[in-house]
């Protein structure tokens, strides 16, 4: 299975990129800022990693 790393995944554009990757059966790891609102990617089958300060 292919894998992708998406920075800014919780944002408007990033969340759409994540959705498109998932539709193509690509495993996604998402980088987000500490305490960032992740509502756009909350229920997706992805690995969410918080960036260190």
N, C-alpha and C positions, 0 to 999 in steps of 0.2 A: 504494500500500500504506500502511496506517495504521502509525504508529509510537508506541511507548510508552517512557517512561523509568521504571525501577523502582529506587527506593532501598531498601537492605536486601535486595537480591535473593538474597544468599547464605544468608539465614536460612530458617527453616522455612516461615514464612508467605510471605515474599517469593519463595522458589523455586516455591511452588505458584501464586502469582500469575503468575510468568513462564511456567510451563507452560500455564496457562489462556490467556494471551495468544497464545502460539505456536499453540495448537490453533485459535484464531480467525484464524490467518494475520496476526497483527500483529507487525511487526518490533520487537524489544526491545533496548534499551540498558540495561545494568545497572550501577548504581553500587555499589561495595563498598569497605569500609575497607581501608587498607593492611595487607597480610599476613593478611587474613581468609581463613578456610577456605572455599573455593569449590567443595567437592566436590558440593554439591547442584545446582549449575548448570554443572559442568565440561564435560559433553558436549552441551550444548544449543547450537543455532545462534543465538547472541546475541553482541552486542558487550559486552565487560566492560571497564569503566573504573574505575580505582582512584582514590578521592578523595584529594586532596592533604592533607597534614598541616596 
